[in-house]
């Protein structure tokens, strides 16, 4: 969790930021006024919703177990984000990160911690923006994301569960520490 300014000037980082803000706005019930929803955001929302449906109990209990609040939400987010990507980057992990950020934002809205909701969007946007070189080179840009996931496939959701298990491990470790 560095204080280094994040470069949102690359096309990959700009899209990561737009997707983050639009997703968080939708997850927290805010209107996306006069904004055209990006195709990447629409697809990300659909994928996040599929993860939530398949792993609803796991995800809904995670924020409670982490005991998230205004003081610890950022450090918890970054700890878990680092763990998700600890052994590599792929689109599945990026999707799981957006899903986790959406869950944190929903939790904060329900807990009346709404002042940090926009910060959550910035955290996920910044974290993904730092992966811009992978998105561009290995992920084939955000077009690669669309090409990989635009067709409804059930098999990729099964693979994402392995990534979400990493979240469970972190959640359990943080719960035991507290």
N, C-alpha and C positions, 0 to 999 in steps of 0.2 A: 504494500500500500504506500506508494510513493507520492510525494507532492509535486512531482514533475508534471508540467502541463501536458495535456494529451493533444496530439495532433489530429484534428478532425478534417484535415485538408485533403486527404486522399479520397478517391471515390469510394473505396471500401469502408473507410471510417465514417464518411458522411452517411452512407446507407445504414451502417450499424447504429448510428445515432438516431436517425429517423425511425428505424424499426423499433429501437428501444423506447423512444418517447411515444410512438403510436401504440405499441403493445401495452405499455404501462397505463396510458390514458384509457384504453379499452378495458383493461383488467380492473381498473378502479372506478369505472362508470363515468369517466369524464368524456364530454363530447369532444370529438376531433373536428373543431369548427373550420369550415372552409379549407380543409386540407384534403388533398387527394391521397387516398390510402395507397401506399406503394404495393406493388405485387408481392414484393419480398415480405412486407408486413402481413398481408393477407395470408400468405402461405405459412409464415411463422406462427400466426395466431391459430391457424388450423392445426398445425403440428403440436403446438403447446396444449391446445384443448384435447387432442388425442392422448397426449402423455397424461394429462390430468384425469381423463376418464379412466384410463387403464391403471393409474397409480394414485387414485384419489385419496385413499386413506393415508398412504405413505406421505404424500405431499402436504395434506391438510394438517397432519400432526407434526410435521417437521418444524414449522415456525413456533409452535407451542413448546416443543421440546428444546428448541434453541433459546427460548425465553428472550426473544428479540424485543428491543426497545430502542428509543432514540439514541441512547448512549452507545449501544454495542452493535447496532445494525450494520454499519459500514464495515467494521472489522470482521464481523461474522460473514458478511457477504464476500469480502475479499479472501478470507481464509477458505471458504468453501469453493469459491471460484478457482483459487490456486490448486486446490485438491482435485477438482474436476479435470483440470488440464495438466496435472502433475506428470502424466506419462504420455503426453502428446495432444495434438490438436486434430479434431475432425468436426464435420458439420454436426454430428450427433451431440457432441459435447457442447457446441455453441447453442444448439436448440435447448438442451437441458439447462444451460445457464440462463437463457431467456425465460424458460419456464420457472426456474427458481426465483428469478427477479420478479416475475409476475406474482408469484405466491407471496413473496415478502411484501410487495406493494399492497396486495389484497389484505394481508394480515395487518399492515400498518393502518389502512383505511378503517378496518373493523375495530382496531384498537385506538382509534382517534389520534394516531400519530401521522396525520396527513401532511405535516410540514416536511417530512422526508421523502414523500413519494416521488417528487421530481428528482431528488438526489439519487434515488434508486435507479431511475432511468439513466442518469449520468454515469453511475457506477458501472452498469452493464455496458453502456455505450463505450465508455473508456476502456473497459477490460477487453471488449471485442475489437475496438479500434487498435489496440496494441497487437492484435493478431492480424492486422491488415496485410502484412507480407505473406502470411500463410493463405489468407483468403484469396489474394491475388494470384499467387504462384501455384499452390497445391490445390486449393479449393476451386480454382478456375473462376474466381470472382463470385459476386452474388448471383451471376448467371448460372454458375455451377451449382449453387444452392437450389435454384429453381429447377434446373435440369434433373438434379438428383431426387428431389422430393415432390415435384409437382404432380406426379402420378401417384394416386392413392395406393400405398403399399403397406401391408400390415407387418411385414418382416422387419422393417427398420425400427418399428416401435419396440419389438422384442429386444433388438440390439441396444436400444437406448436404456433399457432397464438396467443393464450392467453399469452404465454410467451413473444412473440414479442410485445404485447400491453404494457407490462412492460417497454420495451425499448422506446416505444413512450411516455410514461408518463415521463420517465427520460429525454428524448430528449426535450420535451416541457418544463419541469421544468428548465433545463439548458439553454434553449433558452431564457426563460423569465428573468432569472437571468442576462444574458449578455447584 
